[in-house]
Amino acid sequence: MLADALLRSVTGTTALLRVTGAIITSSQSEVGLVATTFAEAAVSPVVMRKLRPTWQEKGESKWELLVSATGVEQQVNALDLDSAQALFAMTLTVTVAGQDYLIESVAANEAFGQVYMYRLLLREARQQAV
């Protein structure tokens, strides 16, 4: 609860995780006859900060998203998933303030054996022409 209060006190906001729907294992889905479904899972409170680019990253902006573990746990339970890692693995994009980002890595911060916050390393999703 302390992490939630801290994230809210520094203008915490909400992030939308665009996740894939339930995977149907049938011959129809293998051939593409069953459309993939998507859902948006809102997690809050979150705080985002821009990381300094390094020369190895070719100047691309990187972002760090600090996410409350209780907000993630609510979505894990709502989507009937096994773990937070399963939620992040099925996340296609993260939307914060109307901007889409892709997850590059996920780390969990723990205290006394309990996760209290997740740290997501993000990069901006670029729009591609079809």
Number of C-alpha atoms within 10 A of each C-alpha: 10 9 16 19 12 15 21 16 11 11 11 19 16 16 23 19 23 19 20 16 14 12 10 12 8 10 10 11 13 10 8 9 10 13 10 12 10 13 14 16 20 17 20 21 25 25 22 20 10 13 13 11 13 11 8 7 9 8 10 14 14 18 21 19 20 23 27 27 25 18 18 23 16 16 18 19 12 10 15 10 13 10 14 18 15 11 20 20 13 14 20 15 20 26 18 17 9 9 10 20 20 18 20 11 11 16 12 16 13 12 8 6 7 10 13 18 22 20 19 21 20 23 18 17 14 9 7 5 4 3
